[in-house]
Amino acid sequence: MQKTSASTWIWFLIPSIIGVFLFMIPIIYNGEWVVPIAILANWLAGIVTPIILWVAVAVLIIAALGSVIMLFAPKKASSERGFWHDLFGVSLFWTVVRVIGALFAVMTAFKLGPEAVWSGDTGGLLLDPADGLVTFLFTIFIFAGLLLPLLMNFGLLEFFGTMMVKIMRPLFKLPGRSSIDALASWVGDGTIGVLLTDKQYQEGHYTKKESAIIATTFSVVSITFSIVIIDTVGLSKYFLPFYGTVILTGLILAFVMPRIYPLSRKKQEYIDGREFTGEEEKVPAGYNSFTHGVENALTKAHANRNLGKMLTDGMKNVLDMWFGVIPVVMAFGTLALIIAEYTSFFQIVGKPFEPFLALLQIPEAAEAAPLMIVGFADMFLPSILASGTIASEVTLFTVAVISVVQLIYMSEVGGLILGSKIPVNFFELFVIFLLRTVIALPIVALIAHMLF
């Protein structure tokens, strides 16, 4: 291993340790386990609550208008496109999505048009200044955009990428560096995992297949959200077996999903068209996994000593997430919630689950069947609906676990994936959601029957 200066070691260790602490180490705050980045986001949210609704509406309108204008602007070669051109120069489909997101935001803010759009169960749920998802994303994106480089730019991913490849590649068909994405999601938040995966994909570290697998397999909700869910169904005293079941089922799904459609069909090529060869992960002669990982990490840290560039790139990340992701969450999230609240679509689609649940001897199968599908709109809906209609602890436990391990829900993770560059479309997300549900149910049902 080459000799390295003490300053390079400092550039590797200090930012990486700070990044791990902010994004991956839960601490007790106000009686709850929370990662520090969420505390910062909530702190800022409390300060900007009086204006955040109008900031959100303004950004959604600017995103829509900018995209409409760019539709009619002269087309430029990719080499000539600047940051602002990339920010607003999206396809016709995504321009329409941004316009719909802006319309829903205006209707919700001013309570215009049908109540189905702006009620507290649909658009109002997303745009609530106090605890709405869209308004929360504004603040989390500021810190994530500015501080994610602490995890990405100073060698942490390179170090763990080399160390973990012998575990992640054979088990989950993923590079070793994805272990950091997975951990950031599990102990931090699924949104952080999606954002980290998207940036790594855009920078050429993940192939199309790898980014799709990570985003749809490891972007699990945080421990904090899991506590809320098990509490909602009145089984908080069973949190440890509940979360243990979530982890076990999640790992089984992470093993199975990359090996079946649609993830198995994704191309093993990078965003620039390069094919994955496997040479990227080989340890050179004279090195072992640890020494090679350290050298890769120090090389990365040495190349990223410019804090000014880090802050500039961070602000660009923030704007990219504000204008690119939030309109998608507002548009798809509101539509999914309208369908869930005002139509019988999920009841109809969920009907085939009734005999399946009965076969697994889940009590109150008819009442539980729609809850297997409604989580596609929002993760909280199954637990909220179950708490008022279902008495069986077996069924409540099953619904709670399934709602977490389904992972894809349009009001957050699903909307974020669609708004990112990760190559997964709406149909594929729905198929992945259904497959995760069908595969997980027998596992969760078995454990539920053993517990109760």
C-alpha positions in Angstrom: 0.0 0.0 0.0 1.3 3.4 -0.9 2.4 5.9 1.8 -0.3 8.6 2.5 0.0 11.9 4.3 -1.7 12.4 7.7 -3.9 15.1 6.2 -5.4 12.7 3.7 -6.2 10.3 6.5 -7.9 13.2 8.3 -9.9 14.0 5.1 -11.0 10.4 4.9 -11.8 9.8 8.6 -13.4 13.1 9.9 -16.0 13.7 7.2 -16.8 10.0 7.0 -17.3 9.7 10.8 -19.5 12.9 10.8 -21.5 11.5 7.9 -22.1 8.1 9.6 -23.2 9.9 12.8 -25.6 12.2 11.0 -27.2 9.6 8.7 -26.8 6.3 10.4 -26.5 6.5 14.2 -29.9 6.8 16.0 -29.9 8.8 19.2 -32.7 9.3 21.8 -34.4 12.7 21.2 -37.6 13.7 22.9 -38.0 10.1 24.0 -37.7 8.6 20.5 -34.8 7.0 18.6 -34.0 9.3 15.7 -31.1 9.9 13.3 -29.5 13.4 13.7 -30.3 14.4 10.1 -34.0 14.0 10.9 -33.6 16.1 14.0 -32.0 18.8 12.0 -34.8 18.6 9.4 -37.5 18.8 12.0 -35.8 21.7 13.7 -35.7 23.7 10.4 -39.3 22.6 9.7 -40.4 24.1 13.0 -38.7 27.4 12.1 -40.1 27.7 8.6 -43.6 26.2 9.3 -45.4 29.6 8.7 -44.0 29.9 5.2 -43.1 26.4 4.1 -46.5 25.8 2.4 -46.1 28.9 0.2 -42.4 28.0 -0.5 -43.6 24.5 -1.6 -46.3 25.9 -3.9 -43.9 28.4 -5.4 -41.3 25.7 -6.2 -43.9 23.5 -7.7 -45.2 26.3 -9.9 -41.6 27.3 -11.0 -40.9 23.6 -11.8 -44.0 23.4 -13.9 -43.5 26.7 -15.7 -39.8 26.1 -16.3 -40.4 22.7 -17.8 -43.2 24.0 -20.1 -40.9 26.8 -21.3 -38.1 24.4 -21.9 -40.3 22.2 -24.1 -40.4 25.0 -26.6 -36.7 26.1 -26.2 -34.1 25.2 -28.8 -32.8 21.7 -28.2 -29.1 21.5 -27.2 -26.6 18.6 -27.3 -26.0 17.0 -23.9 -22.5 18.4 -23.9 -23.9 22.0 -24.2 -26.6 21.6 -21.6 -26.0 23.6 -18.4 -27.3 22.9 -14.9 -30.5 25.0 -15.4 -31.2 23.3 -18.7 -30.9 19.9 -17.1 -33.1 21.0 -14.2 -36.1 22.0 -16.3 -35.4 20.2 -19.6 -37.4 17.1 -19.0 -39.5 15.0 -21.3 -43.2 15.8 -22.2 -44.4 13.1 -19.7 -42.5 14.5 -16.8 -43.5 18.1 -17.8 -47.1 17.0 -17.5 -46.4 15.4 -14.1 -44.9 18.6 -12.9 -47.9 20.6 -14.1 -50.3 18.2 -12.4 -48.2 18.5 -9.2 -48.3 22.3 -9.3 -52.1 22.3 -10.0 -52.7 19.9 -7.0 -50.5 22.2 -4.8 -52.4 25.3 -5.8 -55.8 23.6 -5.3 -54.7 22.3 -1.9 -53.2 25.6 -0.7 -56.3 27.6 -1.6 -58.9 24.8 -1.2 -60.0 25.1 -4.8 -62.0 22.6 -6.8 -63.1 19.1 -5.7 -62.5 18.4 -2.0 -61.1 15.0 -3.1 -58.0 16.8 -4.2 -57.3 19.0 -1.2 -58.9 17.2 1.8 -56.8 16.3 4.8 -56.7 12.7 3.6 -55.2 13.5 0.1 -53.4 16.6 -1.0 -53.8 18.2 2.5 -52.0 15.1 4.0 -49.0 15.7 1.7 -48.9 19.5 1.9 -49.7 20.0 5.6 -47.2 22.7 6.9 -46.8 21.0 10.2 -46.2 17.3 9.3 -47.0 16.9 5.6 -44.6 14.7 3.5 -43.9 17.3 0.8 -43.2 20.1 3.4 -40.9 17.6 5.4 -39.1 16.7 2.2 -38.2 20.4 1.6 -36.2 20.5 4.8 -34.7 16.9 4.7 -33.6 17.7 1.1 -31.7 20.7 2.2 -29.6 18.7 4.7 -29.4 15.6 2.6 -28.2 17.6 -0.4 -25.6 19.5 1.5 -24.4 16.7 3.8 -24.8 13.5 1.8 -21.3 14.3 0.3 -19.9 13.4 3.7 -20.9 9.8 3.0 -20.2 9.9 -0.7 -17.1 12.0 -1.4 -14.5 11.1 1.2 -13.9 7.4 0.8 -16.4 5.7 3.1 -18.2 4.0 0.2 -14.9 3.0 -1.5 -13.7 1.4 1.8 -16.9 -0.6 2.5 -17.4 -1.3 -1.2 -14.2 -3.3 -1.3 -14.7 -4.9 2.2 -18.4 -6.0 1.7 -18.4 -7.1 -2.0 -17.9 -10.8 -1.0 -21.1 -10.6 1.0 -23.3 -8.3 -1.1 -22.5 -9.7 -4.6 -23.3 -13.4 -4.1 -26.3 -12.8 -1.8 -28.0 -9.8 -3.3 -26.2 -9.3 -6.7 -24.9 -5.9 -5.5 -21.6 -4.1 -5.1 -20.2 -3.8 -1.6 -20.7 -0.1 -1.4 -24.5 -0.7 -1.5 -24.2 -1.9 2.2 -24.0 1.8 3.2 -27.2 2.6 1.2 -29.0 -0.3 2.9 -27.8 0.7 6.4 -28.7 4.3 5.8 -32.2 3.3 4.9 -32.8 0.8 7.7 -31.5 3.0 10.6 -32.1 6.4 9.0 -34.9 6.6 6.4 -35.9 5.1 3.1 -35.8 8.5 1.4 -32.1 8.9 2.3 -31.4 5.5 0.8 -33.2 6.4 -2.5 -31.3 9.8 -2.7 -28.0 8.2 -2.0 -28.6 5.4 -4.6 -29.7 7.9 -7.2 -26.6 10.0 -6.8 -24.4 6.9 -6.9 -26.1 5.8 -10.1 -25.7 9.2 -11.8 -22.0 9.2 -10.9 -21.5 5.8 -12.6 -20.9 3.7 -9.5 -24.1 1.5 -9.9 -25.4 -0.2 -13.0 -29.1 0.2 -14.0 -29.8 -3.2 -12.5 -27.9 -2.5 -9.2 -29.6 0.9 -8.7 -33.1 -0.6 -9.3 -32.4 -3.5 -6.9 -31.1 -1.2 -4.1 -33.9 1.4 -4.4 -36.7 -1.2 -4.5 -35.2 -3.7 -2.0 -33.4 -1.8 0.7 -35.2 1.6 0.9 -37.1 0.5 4.0 -38.7 2.9 6.4 -36.8 3.8 9.5 -37.1 2.2 12.9 -38.9 5.3 14.1 -41.7 4.9 11.4 -41.9 1.2 12.3 -42.5 2.1 16.0 -45.4 4.4 14.9 -46.9 1.6 12.8 -46.9 -1.1 15.4 -48.3 1.4 17.9 -51.1 2.3 15.5 -52.4 -1.2 15.5 -52.1 -1.4 19.3 -49.3 -4.0 19.5 -46.4 -1.8 20.7 -45.4 -4.4 23.3 -44.6 -6.7 20.5 -42.1 -4.3 18.8 -39.1 -6.6 19.1 -40.7 -9.6 17.4 -42.4 -7.2 14.9 -39.1 -5.6 13.9 -37.3 -8.9 13.9 -39.9 -10.2 11.5 -39.4 -7.1 9.3 -35.7 -7.7 9.2 -36.0 -11.5 8.5 -38.6 -11.0 5.8 -36.7 -8.0 4.3 -33.5 -10.1 3.9 -35.4 -13.0 2.3 -37.0 -10.6 -0.2 -33.6 -9.0 -0.8 -32.3 -12.4 -1.8 -35.3 -13.4 -4.0 -36.3 -10.1 -5.8 -33.1 -9.6 -7.8 -33.5 -13.1 -9.2 -37.0 -12.7 -10.7 -38.8 -10.3 -13.0 -38.7 -7.3 -13.4 -35.4 -6.7 -11.6 -33.7 -9.7 -13.2 -34.3 -8.2 -16.6 -32.5 -4.9 -15.9 -29.3 -4.3 -17.8 -25.9 -4.6 -16.1 -24.7 -1.4 -17.7 -23.9 2.0 -16.3 -25.7 5.3 -17.0 -23.1 6.2 -19.7 -23.6 2.8 -21.5 -20.5 1.0 -20.1 -21.0 -2.7 -19.5 -20.3 -4.2 -16.1 -17.4 -6.6 -16.4 -16.6 -7.5 -12.8 -13.0 -6.2 -13.2 -14.1 -3.2 -11.1 -14.3 -5.4 -8.0 -11.2 -7.5 -8.3 -8.5 -7.0 -5.7 -5.1 -6.4 -7.3 -2.1 -8.6 -6.5 -0.3 -7.7 -3.3 -3.5 -6.4 -1.7 -6.2 -7.9 0.5 -9.8 -6.6 0.7 -8.9 -4.3 3.7 -5.7 -2.7 2.3 -7.3 -2.3 -1.1 -10.4 -0.7 0.5 -8.2 1.7 2.5 -6.2 2.8 -0.5 -9.3 3.4 -2.6 -10.8 5.4 0.3 -7.7 7.6 0.7 -7.4 8.2 -3.1 -11.1 9.4 -3.1 -10.5 11.6 0.0 -7.4 13.1 -1.5 -9.3 14.1 -4.7 -12.1 15.8 -2.7 -10.4 18.4 -0.5 -12.3 21.4 -2.0 -15.0 22.2 0.5 -16.3 25.1 -1.7 -17.0 22.7 -4.5 -18.7 20.3 -2.1 -21.0 23.1 -1.0 -21.7 24.3 -4.6 -22.5 20.7 -5.7 -24.6 20.3 -2.5 -26.8 23.3 -3.4 -27.2 21.9 -6.9 -28.3 18.6 -5.3 -30.8 20.5 -3.2 -32.4 22.3 -6.2 -32.3 19.1 -8.2 -34.3 17.3 -5.5 -36.7 20.2 -4.9 -37.6 20.7 -8.6 -37.2 17.1 -9.8 -38.6 14.9 -7.0 -41.2 17.0 -5.0 -43.6 17.6 -8.0 -43.6 13.8 -8.7 -44.4 13.0 -5.0 -47.2 15.7 -5.1 -48.7 14.4 -8.3 -48.5 10.6 -7.9 -49.0 10.8 -4.1 -52.2 12.8 -4.4 -53.6 10.6 -7.2 -52.9 7.4 -5.2 -54.5 8.8 -2.1 -57.6 10.0 -4.0 -58.0 6.5 -5.5 -57.5 5.0 -2.0 -60.0 7.3 -0.2 -62.7 8.0 -2.8 -62.9 4.8 -5.0 -63.3 1.1 -4.4 -60.3 0.4 -6.6 -58.1 -1.1 -3.9 -61.0 -3.1 -2.5 -61.5 -4.7 -5.9 -57.9 -5.3 -6.7 -57.4 -6.7 -3.1 -60.2 -9.2 -3.5 -57.9 -12.0 -4.8 -55.9 -11.8 -1.6 -58.9 -13.0 0.4 -58.6 -16.7 -0.5 -54.8 -16.5 -0.1 -55.2 -15.0 3.4 -57.8 -17.7 4.2 -55.4 -20.4 3.1 -52.8 -19.0 5.5 -55.5 -19.1 8.2 -55.4 -15.3 8.8 -58.6 -14.4 10.7 -60.9 -11.7 9.2 -59.5 -12.4 5.7 -62.3 -10.4 3.9 -61.5 -7.2 5.9 -57.7 -7.7 5.6 -57.6 -8.4 1.9 -57.9 -4.7 0.7 -55.2 -3.7 3.2 -52.7 -5.8 1.3 -53.1 -3.4 -1.7 -54.0 0.0 -0.2 -50.4 0.3 1.1 -49.3 1.1 -2.5 -50.9 4.5 -2.0 -49.4 5.2 1.5 -47.6 3.0 4.0 -49.7 4.2 6.9 -53.1 3.5 5.4 -53.2 -0.3 6.1 -52.4 0.2 9.8 -54.8 3.1 10.2 -57.7 1.2 8.5 -56.9 -2.0 10.4 -56.9 -0.4 13.8 -60.5 0.5 13.4 -61.9 -2.6 11.7 -59.9 -5.6 12.7 -59.8 -7.3 16.2 -57.5 -10.3 15.6 -53.9 -9.8 16.9 -52.7 -12.3 14.2 -54.2 -10.2 11.5 -53.1 -6.8 13.0 -49.5 -8.1 13.3 -49.6 -9.4 9.7 -50.9 -6.1 8.3 -48.4 -4.1 10.3 -45.4 -6.2 9.1 -46.6 -6.4 5.5 -47.1 -2.6 5.3 -43.4 -2.1 6.1 -41.9 -4.8 4.0 -44.0 -3.9 0.9 -41.6 -0.9 0.7 -43.1 0.7 -2.4 -45.7 3.3 -1.6 -46.4 6.2 -3.9 -46.7 8.9 -1.3 -43.0 8.6 -0.5 -40.5 6.0 -1.7 -42.4 5.1 -4.9 -42.7 8.8 -5.8 -39.1 9.5 -5.1 -38.0 6.6 -7.3 -40.1 7.8 -10.2 -38.7 11.3 -9.7 -35.1 10.1 -9.7 -33.0 8.8 -12.6 -33.2 5.2 -11.3 -34.5 3.2 -14.3 -37.8 1.8 -12.8 -41.2 2.8 -14.2 -44.7 2.9 -12.6 -45.8 -0.5 -13.9 -42.6 -2.2 -12.6 -43.0 -0.6 -9.2 -46.6 -2.0 -8.9 -45.4 -5.5 -10.0 -42.5 -5.3 -7.4 -45.1 -4.2 -4.8 -47.4 -7.2 -5.5 -44.5 -9.7 -5.7 -43.1 -8.5 -2.4 -46.6 -8.9 -0.8 -47.2 -12.4 -2.2 -43.7 -13.7 -1.2 -43.8 -12.0 2.3 -47.3 -13.2 3.4 -46.5 -16.9 4.1 -43.4 -15.9 6.1 -45.2 -13.2 8.1 -48.3 -15.4 8.6 -46.1 -18.3 10.0 -44.4 -16.0 12.5 -47.8 -14.4 13.5 -49.3 -17.8 14.2 -46.2 -18.7 16.3 -46.6 -15.5 18.4 -50.3 -15.4 19.0 
